[in-house]
Amino acid sequence: MSSERILLVDDEANIIQLSRLYLEREGFQVEAVGDGVSALQAVREKPPALMVLDLMLPQMDGLEVCRRIRAENNPVPILMVTARDDDVDKIVGLELGADDYLTKPFNPRELVARVKAIL
């Protein structure tokens, strides 16, 4: 079992709850925030082993969060999770520095498998 800390960034409580359940079941420690500004603050204050980042967030979208993190040369792995499934959205996310991209709705076991693969 892992004790690595995962930062979940999503404004949908049900996504946070389900993701937390499956990740904690695998031994990960999970911290959750619901907006982009809080995500940046959390990454800067206590860098996680990996960030699961939604794109459509209040205050600052996930693309901007990713852009700012990479501009600071922060190497934290980023798994983008979003309902935006156009090829262009995936390519932009990956070009901005995301390590992987998962579209909603998703199987929470796939989320866990991708987190483990990245780590």
C-alpha positions in Angstrom: 0.0 0.0 0.0 1.1 3.5 -0.8 1.0 6.5 1.6 1.6 9.1 -1.1 -0.5 12.2 -1.0 -2.9 12.9 -3.9 -4.4 16.4 -4.4 -7.9 16.1 -6.0 -9.1 19.3 -7.6 -12.8 19.3 -8.7 -15.8 21.4 -7.9 -18.2 18.4 -8.0 -18.6 16.8 -4.6 -19.7 13.5 -5.9 -16.5 13.2 -8.1 -14.3 14.1 -5.1 -16.2 11.6 -2.9 -15.9 8.7 -5.3 -12.3 9.4 -6.3 -11.3 9.7 -2.6 -13.0 6.4 -1.7 -11.1 4.5 -4.4 -7.8 6.2 -3.9 -7.9 5.8 -0.1 -8.8 2.2 -0.5 -5.5 1.8 -2.3 -3.6 3.5 0.6 -3.2 7.0 -0.8 -3.7 10.0 1.4 -6.1 12.4 -0.3 -6.5 16.1 0.0 -9.3 17.8 -2.0 -10.0 21.4 -3.1 -12.8 22.8 -5.2 -11.3 25.7 -7.2 -8.2 26.6 -9.1 -6.9 29.2 -6.8 -7.0 26.8 -3.8 -5.3 24.2 -6.0 -2.3 26.5 -6.8 -2.0 27.4 -3.1 -2.1 23.7 -2.0 0.6 22.7 -4.6 2.9 25.5 -3.5 2.5 24.9 0.3 2.7 21.2 0.3 3.5 19.6 -3.0 1.6 16.3 -3.5 2.9 13.2 -5.2 0.3 13.8 -7.9 -2.5 16.2 -8.7 -5.8 15.0 -10.2 -7.0 18.2 -11.9 -10.5 19.0 -13.4 -10.5 21.6 -16.2 -13.7 23.4 -15.6 -13.2 25.0 -12.2 -14.4 28.2 -10.5 -12.0 31.2 -10.0 -9.3 29.7 -12.3 -9.7 26.9 -14.8 -7.5 23.8 -14.8 -5.6 24.8 -17.9 -4.5 28.0 -16.2 -3.6 26.1 -13.0 -1.5 23.6 -15.1 0.1 26.5 -17.1 1.1 28.3 -13.9 2.5 25.2 -12.2 4.7 24.4 -15.2 5.8 28.0 -15.5 7.2 27.7 -11.9 9.1 24.6 -13.1 7.1 22.5 -10.6 7.4 18.8 -11.7 4.3 17.6 -9.8 2.6 14.9 -12.0 -0.8 16.1 -13.3 -3.7 13.9 -14.3 -6.4 16.0 -16.0 -9.9 14.7 -15.5 -12.7 16.5 -17.4 -15.8 16.2 -19.4 -14.1 17.9 -22.3 -13.3 15.0 -24.6 -12.5 16.7 -27.9 -9.1 15.8 -29.3 -8.1 19.5 -29.3 -8.8 19.7 -25.5 -6.7 16.6 -24.8 -3.8 17.9 -27.0 -3.9 21.3 -25.3 -3.9 19.8 -21.9 -1.0 17.5 -22.7 1.0 20.3 -24.4 0.5 22.5 -21.3 2.2 19.9 -19.2 -0.3 17.3 -18.1 1.0 13.8 -17.7 -2.3 12.1 -18.6 -5.9 12.9 -19.5 -9.0 11.1 -18.4 -12.5 12.0 -19.6 -15.7 12.0 -17.4 -17.6 9.9 -16.8 -14.8 7.5 -15.8 -14.4 4.2 -14.0 -12.8 5.0 -10.6 -10.7 1.9 -10.9 -9.2 3.4 -14.1 -8.4 6.6 -12.2 -6.5 4.5 -9.6 -4.7 2.5 -12.3 -3.6 5.7 -14.1 -2.5 7.3 -10.8 -0.4 4.2 -10.1 1.0 4.2 -13.6 2.1 7.8 -13.4 3.7 7.3 -10.0 
